[in-house]
Amino acid sequence: MIKMKEKKVCKWFSICPIRRFVEEGKLSKHWIEDYCMGEYKECMRYKLEAKGIPHPDNMLPNGEIKADLK
């Protein structure tokens, strides 16, 4: 039997605006798949949150600010 590596979920996923934007159809679900349920430690939002640095809701996990995202 091959054992698959379990993916960990970002501890801030439940309150992250990225989740809401995906649910509302404003962003592709790849953001959640690639970051929130994948490499969340690579997420710029995660890094800033861990340091207690404020960041805007419209900042994508790659650090890009999407002005039209509300």
TIRO-2110 file (N, C-alpha, C; in Angstrom, 1 decimal):
// TIRO-2110
0.8, -1.2, 0.0, N, 1, A
0.0, 0.0, 0.0, CA, 1, A
0.9, 1.2, 0.0, C, 1, A
0.5, 2.2, -0.9, N, 2, A
1.3, 3.5, -0.9, CA, 2, A
0.6, 4.5, 0.0, C, 2, A
1.3, 5.1, 0.9, N, 3, A
0.8, 6.1, 1.8, CA, 3, A
1.0, 7.5, 1.2, C, 3, A
-0.1, 8.2, 1.0, N, 4, A
0.0, 9.5, 0.5, CA, 4, A
0.3, 10.5, 1.6, C, 4, A
1.0, 11.5, 1.3, N, 5, A
1.3, 12.6, 2.2, CA, 5, A
0.1, 13.4, 2.4, C, 5, A
-0.3, 13.6, 3.7, N, 6, A
-1.4, 14.4, 4.0, CA, 6, A
-1.1, 15.9, 3.9, C, 6, A
-2.0, 16.7, 3.3, N, 7, A
-1.8, 18.1, 3.2, CA, 7, A
-2.3, 18.8, 4.5, C, 7, A
-1.6, 19.7, 4.9, N, 8, A
-2.0, 20.5, 6.1, CA, 8, A
-2.7, 21.8, 5.6, C, 8, A
-3.6, 22.2, 6.3, N, 9, A
-4.4, 23.4, 6.0, CA, 9, A
-3.9, 24.6, 6.8, C, 9, A
-3.8, 25.7, 6.2, N, 10, A
-3.3, 26.9, 6.8, CA, 10, A
-4.2, 27.2, 8.1, C, 10, A
-3.6, 27.6, 9.2, N, 11, A
-4.4, 27.8, 10.4, CA, 11, A
-5.3, 29.0, 10.3, C, 11, A
-5.0, 29.9, 9.3, N, 12, A
-5.9, 31.1, 9.2, CA, 12, A
-6.9, 30.9, 8.0, C, 12, A
-7.0, 29.7, 7.5, N, 13, A
-7.9, 29.5, 6.3, CA, 13, A
-9.4, 29.9, 6.6, C, 13, A
-9.9, 29.6, 7.8, N, 14, A
-11.3, 29.9, 8.1, CA, 14, A
-11.6, 31.3, 8.1, C, 14, A
-10.6, 32.2, 8.4, N, 15, A
-10.9, 33.6, 8.4, CA, 15, A
-10.3, 34.4, 7.3, C, 15, A
-9.6, 33.7, 6.4, N, 16, A
-8.8, 34.4, 5.3, CA, 16, A
-9.8, 34.9, 4.2, C, 16, A
-9.6, 36.1, 3.8, N, 17, A
-10.5, 36.7, 2.7, CA, 17, A
-10.3, 35.9, 1.4, C, 17, A
-9.2, 35.3, 1.2, N, 18, A
-9.0, 34.6, -0.1, CA, 18, A
-10.0, 33.5, -0.2, C, 18, A
-10.3, 32.8, 0.9, N, 19, A
-11.4, 31.8, 0.9, CA, 19, A
-12.7, 32.4, 0.5, C, 19, A
-13.1, 33.5, 1.1, N, 20, A
-14.3, 34.2, 0.7, CA, 20, A
-14.4, 34.6, -0.7, C, 20, A
-13.3, 35.1, -1.2, N, 21, A
-13.2, 35.6, -2.6, CA, 21, A
-13.4, 34.4, -3.6, C, 21, A
-12.8, 33.2, -3.2, N, 22, A
-13.0, 32.0, -4.1, CA, 22, A
-14.5, 31.6, -4.0, C, 22, A
-15.0, 31.5, -2.8, N, 23, A
-16.4, 31.1, -2.7, CA, 23, A
-17.4, 32.0, -3.4, C, 23, A
-17.1, 33.3, -3.5, N, 24, A
-17.9, 34.3, -4.2, CA, 24, A
-17.6, 34.3, -5.8, C, 24, A
-16.7, 33.4, -6.2, N, 25, A
-16.4, 33.4, -7.6, CA, 25, A
-15.5, 34.5, -8.1, C, 25, A
-14.9, 35.2, -7.2, N, 26, A
-14.0, 36.3, -7.6, CA, 26, A
-12.6, 35.9, -7.9, C, 26, A
-12.2, 34.8, -7.4, N, 27, A
-10.8, 34.2, -7.6, CA, 27, A
-10.9, 32.7, -8.0, C, 27, A
-10.0, 32.3, -8.7, N, 28, A
-9.9, 30.8, -9.1, CA, 28, A
-9.6, 30.0, -7.8, C, 28, A
-10.1, 28.8, -7.8, N, 29, A
-9.8, 27.9, -6.6, CA, 29, A
-8.4, 27.5, -6.5, C, 29, A
-7.6, 27.7, -7.6, N, 30, A
-6.2, 27.3, -7.5, CA, 30, A
-5.4, 28.0, -6.4, C, 30, A
-5.9, 29.2, -6.0, N, 31, A
-5.3, 29.9, -4.9, CA, 31, A
-5.4, 29.1, -3.6, C, 31, A
-6.5, 28.5, -3.3, N, 32, A
-6.8, 27.7, -2.2, CA, 32, A
-6.0, 26.4, -2.3, C, 32, A
-6.0, 25.8, -3.5, N, 33, A
-5.4, 24.5, -3.7, CA, 33, A
-3.9, 24.6, -3.6, C, 33, A
-3.3, 25.7, -4.1, N, 34, A
-1.8, 25.9, -4.2, CA, 34, A
-1.3, 26.4, -2.8, C, 34, A
-2.0, 27.2, -2.2, N, 35, A
-1.5, 27.9, -1.0, CA, 35, A
-2.2, 27.4, 0.3, C, 35, A
-3.5, 27.6, 0.5, N, 36, A
-4.2, 27.3, 1.7, CA, 36, A
-4.2, 25.9, 2.1, C, 36, A
-4.3, 25.0, 1.1, N, 37, A
-4.3, 23.6, 1.3, CA, 37, A
-3.0, 22.9, 0.8, C, 37, A
-2.1, 23.7, 0.5, N, 38, A
-0.8, 23.2, -0.1, CA, 38, A
0.4, 23.9, 0.6, C, 38, A
1.1, 24.7, -0.1, N, 39, A
2.3, 25.3, 0.4, CA, 39, A
2.0, 26.6, 1.1, C, 39, A
1.2, 26.6, 2.2, N, 40, A
0.7, 27.8, 2.8, CA, 40, A
1.9, 28.6, 3.5, C, 40, A
3.0, 27.9, 3.8, N, 41, A
4.1, 28.7, 4.4, CA, 41, A
4.8, 29.5, 3.3, C, 41, A
4.5, 29.3, 2.0, N, 42, A
5.0, 30.2, 1.0, CA, 42, A
4.1, 31.4, 0.7, C, 42, A
2.9, 31.4, 1.3, N, 43, A
1.9, 32.5, 1.1, CA, 43, A
2.4, 33.8, 1.8, C, 43, A
2.4, 34.8, 1.0, N, 44, A
2.8, 36.1, 1.6, CA, 44, A
1.9, 36.6, 2.7, C, 44, A
0.6, 36.3, 2.6, N, 45, A
-0.3, 36.7, 3.6, CA, 45, A
0.0, 35.9, 4.9, C, 45, A
0.3, 34.6, 4.8, N, 46, A
0.7, 33.8, 6.0, CA, 46, A
2.0, 34.4, 6.6, C, 46, A
3.0, 34.7, 5.8, N, 47, A
4.2, 35.2, 6.3, CA, 47, A
4.0, 36.6, 7.1, C, 47, A
3.2, 37.4, 6.5, N, 48, A
2.9, 38.7, 7.2, CA, 48, A
2.1, 38.5, 8.4, C, 48, A
1.1, 37.7, 8.4, N, 49, A
0.3, 37.4, 9.6, CA, 49, A
1.1, 36.8, 10.7, C, 49, A
2.1, 35.9, 10.4, N, 50, A
2.9, 35.3, 11.4, CA, 50, A
3.8, 36.4, 12.1, C, 50, A
4.1, 37.4, 11.4, N, 51, A
4.9, 38.5, 11.9, CA, 51, A
4.1, 39.6, 12.5, C, 51, A
2.8, 39.5, 12.5, N, 52, A
1.9, 40.5, 13.0, CA, 52, A
1.9, 41.8, 12.1, C, 52, A
2.2, 41.7, 10.9, N, 53, A
2.2, 42.8, 10.0, CA, 53, A
0.9, 42.9, 9.2, C, 53, A
0.2, 44.1, 9.4, N, 54, A
-1.1, 44.2, 8.6, CA, 54, A
-0.9, 44.2, 7.1, C, 54, A
-1.9, 43.6, 6.5, N, 55, A
-1.9, 43.5, 5.0, CA, 55, A
-3.3, 43.6, 4.5, C, 55, A
-3.5, 44.2, 3.3, N, 56, A
-4.9, 44.4, 2.8, CA, 56, A
-5.6, 43.0, 2.4, C, 56, A
-6.9, 43.0, 2.6, N, 57, A
-7.7, 41.9, 2.2, CA, 57, A
-7.5, 41.5, 0.7, C, 57, A
-7.2, 42.5, -0.1, N, 58, A
-7.1, 42.2, -1.6, CA, 58, A
-5.6, 41.8, -2.0, C, 58, A
-4.8, 41.4, -1.0, N, 59, A
-3.5, 40.9, -1.3, CA, 59, A
-3.6, 39.4, -1.6, C, 59, A
-3.1, 39.0, -2.7, N, 60, A
-3.1, 37.6, -3.1, CA, 60, A
-2.0, 36.8, -2.4, C, 60, A
-2.1, 35.5, -2.3, N, 61, A
-1.0, 34.8, -1.6, CA, 61, A
0.4, 35.0, -2.2, C, 61, A
0.5, 35.4, -3.5, N, 62, A
1.8, 35.6, -4.1, CA, 62, A
2.3, 37.1, -3.8, C, 62, A
1.5, 37.8, -3.0, N, 63, A
1.9, 39.2, -2.7, CA, 63, A
1.3, 40.3, -3.6, C, 63, A
0.7, 39.9, -4.7, N, 64, A
0.1, 40.8, -5.6, CA, 64, A
-1.1, 41.5, -5.0, C, 64, A
-1.2, 42.8, -5.2, N, 65, A
-2.4, 43.5, -4.7, CA, 65, A
-3.4, 43.6, -5.9, C, 65, A
-4.6, 43.1, -5.7, N, 66, A
-5.6, 43.3, -6.8, CA, 66, A
-6.6, 44.4, -6.4, C, 66, A
-6.4, 45.5, -7.1, N, 67, A
-7.2, 46.7, -6.8, CA, 67, A
-8.7, 46.5, -7.0, C, 67, A
-9.0, 45.7, -7.9, N, 68, A
-10.4, 45.5, -8.2, CA, 68, A
-11.1, 44.4, -7.4, C, 68, A
-10.4, 43.8, -6.4, N, 69, A
-10.9, 42.8, -5.6, CA, 69, A
-11.5, 43.3, -4.3, C, 69, A
-12.8, 43.2, -4.1, N, 70, A
-13.4, 43.8, -2.9, CA, 70, A
-14.4, 42.8, -2.4, C, 70, A
END
